[in-house]
């Protein structure tokens, strides 16, 4: 079947099983087919094929034309992905209140004495989540220094920057001249300045919270320090402002 391992992995991360991936790809390559034809073409055991196709229908990846026998059609990937997104968001909304109402009080009963002042954050996803969370708490000012901007970081920052702008939070972004104009325009809701070089980066929220971006691996940030220590946040803000004053303003309009 003509599908890369990367695409196969992406489909599985959207809650499709190995058999479901095989069946959907088989339909994309052969258009409509009966269950027995899909089983033969894809290598899925016939004893499993109806269960697999029924699951794909419920998940919004295939359509069924009832008859003797039934025929199966693939939905366009764009529609299937949109349906998957809606389903995931609905599941999250249905579950988040129950989880929050029950588990948040458990966390808060632990008390603040056990909470460390400095956290080590590893892995790009965890770091981006922490950045998104920290920026979301900003009420007056957010300062962002990012020497390396990945596509994931642009997507995360652009949505949060819109929100901060609507809330009247002043946002300043400092990056390097190597960042292309298209990427800079996506972050146009903030004031942006660039430098020739930057060593490390970070995020400062209202001068109270700070995330220091430290390690890079395969062109992705994979190590950071998160802290609400006032002294560390103040030091980071002073250093940001020192670099900001000698950086070049960017017009993103």
C-alpha positions in Angstrom: 0.0 0.0 0.0 1.4 3.4 -0.9 1.5 5.2 2.4 4.5 6.3 4.4 5.2 5.2 7.9 4.8 8.8 9.1 1.3 9.0 7.7 0.4 5.6 9.2 1.6 6.8 12.6 -0.4 10.0 12.3 -3.6 8.1 11.5 -3.0 5.8 14.5 -2.5 8.9 16.8 -6.0 9.9 15.6 -7.4 6.7 17.2 -7.4 4.5 14.1 -6.2 0.9 14.6 -3.8 -0.8 12.2 -6.6 -2.7 10.5 -8.6 0.5 10.2 -5.7 2.3 8.5 -5.3 -0.6 6.1 -9.0 -0.7 5.2 -9.2 3.1 4.7 -6.1 3.2 2.5 -7.4 0.2 0.5 -10.6 2.1 -0.2 -8.6 5.2 -1.2 -6.7 3.1 -3.8 -9.6 1.1 -5.1 -12.6 3.4 -4.5 -15.8 1.5 -3.5 -15.5 -2.2 -2.6 -17.4 -4.9 -0.8 -16.2 -6.2 2.6 -14.8 -9.4 1.1 -12.9 -7.4 -1.6 -11.4 -5.0 1.1 -10.4 -8.0 3.2 -8.6 -9.7 0.3 -6.9 -6.5 -0.9 -5.8 -5.2 2.5 -4.9 -8.6 4.1 -7.4 -8.0 7.0 -8.9 -11.3 8.1 -12.5 -11.7 6.9 -13.6 -12.5 10.4 -12.5 -9.0 11.4 -13.5 -6.9 8.4 -17.1 -6.0 9.3 -16.0 -4.9 12.8 -13.3 -2.8 11.2 -15.5 -1.2 8.6 -18.3 -0.5 11.2 -15.8 1.2 13.4 -14.5 3.4 10.5 -18.1 4.4 9.8 -18.7 5.4 13.4 -15.5 7.4 13.4 -16.5 9.2 10.2 -13.9 7.8 7.7 -16.2 5.7 5.5 -19.7 5.6 4.1 -21.8 2.5 3.5 -24.1 1.9 0.6 -26.6 -0.6 1.8 -27.3 -3.5 -0.5 -26.6 -7.1 -1.2 -23.8 -6.9 -0.6 -23.0 -3.6 1.1 -20.4 -1.4 -0.6 -18.0 0.9 1.2 -16.7 4.3 0.1 -13.9 6.4 1.7 -14.8 9.9 2.9 -12.4 12.6 1.7 -9.5 12.9 4.2 -10.4 16.6 4.8 -13.9 15.7 5.9 -12.8 12.8 8.0 -10.2 14.9 9.8 -12.7 17.7 10.5 -15.1 15.1 11.9 -12.4 13.6 14.0 -11.5 17.1 15.4 -15.1 17.8 16.3 -15.4 14.4 18.0 -12.2 14.9 20.0 -13.3 18.4 21.1 -16.7 17.1 22.1 -15.2 14.3 24.2 -12.9 16.8 25.9 -15.7 19.1 26.7 -17.8 16.3 28.1 -15.0 15.1 30.3 -13.1 18.2 31.4 -15.7 19.5 33.9 -15.9 16.1 35.7 -12.1 15.8 35.8 -11.6 19.4 36.9 -14.3 19.3 39.6 -13.0 16.1 41.2 -9.2 16.3 40.7 -8.5 20.1 41.1 -9.6 20.1 44.8 -7.4 17.1 45.4 -4.4 19.0 44.0 -5.2 22.2 46.0 -5.5 20.3 49.2 -1.9 19.3 48.9 -1.0 22.9 49.9 1.6 25.2 48.5 4.5 24.1 50.7 5.1 21.0 48.6 5.3 23.0 45.4 8.9 23.6 44.2 9.9 27.1 43.1 11.7 25.8 40.0 10.4 23.1 37.6 12.5 21.2 35.0 10.4 20.7 31.8 11.5 18.2 29.2 10.2 17.5 25.7 8.9 19.9 23.1 5.2 19.1 23.7 5.5 19.6 27.5 7.5 22.9 27.0 5.0 24.3 24.5 2.1 23.4 26.8 3.8 25.2 29.7 4.5 28.2 27.5 0.8 28.3 26.4 -0.4 27.9 30.0 2.0 30.6 31.3 1.0 33.2 28.6 -2.6 32.5 29.3 -2.2 33.9 32.9 -0.7 37.2 31.7 -2.9 40.2 32.6 -0.7 43.1 31.6 2.5 42.1 29.8 4.1 39.1 28.1 7.7 39.1 27.0 8.8 36.3 24.6 12.4 35.6 23.4 12.6 32.8 20.9 15.8 32.2 18.8 14.3 29.0 17.3 10.7 28.9 16.0 9.2 25.6 15.0 5.9 25.2 13.1 4.3 23.9 16.3 5.5 27.0 18.2 4.1 29.3 15.5 0.7 27.6 15.7 0.6 27.8 19.4 1.8 31.4 19.7 -0.4 32.8 17.0 -3.6 31.6 18.7 -2.5 32.8 22.1 -1.3 36.2 20.8 -4.7 36.9 19.3 -6.3 36.2 22.7 -3.8 38.4 24.5 -4.4 41.2 22.1 -8.1 41.0 22.6 -7.6 41.2 26.4 -5.3 44.2 26.0 -2.2 42.5 27.2 1.0 44.1 25.9 3.1 41.5 24.1 6.7 41.8 22.9 8.5 39.2 20.9 12.2 39.1 20.3 13.8 36.7 17.8 16.6 36.4 15.2 16.9 37.8 11.7 16.9 34.2 10.3 13.1 33.9 10.8 11.3 34.4 7.6 8.7 37.2 7.0 5.8 34.9 6.6 6.4 33.4 10.1 6.8 36.9 11.6 3.5 38.1 10.1 1.7 35.2 11.8 2.8 36.7 15.1 1.8 40.2 14.0 -0.5 40.8 17.0 2.6 41.5 19.0 5.4 44.1 18.8 8.4 42.2 17.2 12.1 43.0 17.2 15.0 40.9 15.8 18.7 40.5 16.5 21.6 39.0 14.6 22.0 36.2 17.2 20.4 35.0 20.4 21.6 32.5 22.9 18.7 30.8 24.6 15.3 32.2 25.0 12.3 32.4 27.3 8.9 33.7 28.3 8.1 36.1 31.1 4.5 36.7 32.2 3.7 39.9 34.1 7.2 39.9 35.6 6.1 37.1 37.9 6.5 33.8 36.0 9.3 32.8 33.7 10.2 30.0 31.4 13.8 29.7 30.3 14.4 27.7 27.1 17.7 25.9 27.4 18.4 22.8 25.3 17.9 22.2 21.6 17.8 18.8 20.0 17.2 18.1 16.3 16.2 21.8 15.9 13.6 21.6 18.6 13.7 23.0 22.2 13.7 20.0 24.5 14.7 21.4 27.9 13.4 24.4 29.9 13.1 25.8 33.4 9.8 27.1 34.7 9.5 29.2 37.8 7.4 31.7 39.6 10.4 32.8 41.8 10.2 36.6 41.8 13.9 37.2 41.8 14.5 34.9 38.8 11.6 36.5 36.9 12.9 40.0 37.6 16.4 39.0 36.4 15.0 37.5 33.2 12.9 40.6 32.5 15.8 43.0 33.0 18.0 40.9 30.6 15.1 40.8 28.1 14.7 44.6 28.2 18.5 45.1 27.9 18.5 43.0 24.6 15.3 44.6 23.5 16.7 48.1 23.5 19.4 47.1 21.1 17.2 45.0 18.7 15.7 46.1 15.4 12.0 46.8 15.1 10.0 44.7 12.5 7.0 46.0 10.6 4.6 43.1 10.1 1.8 45.1 8.5 
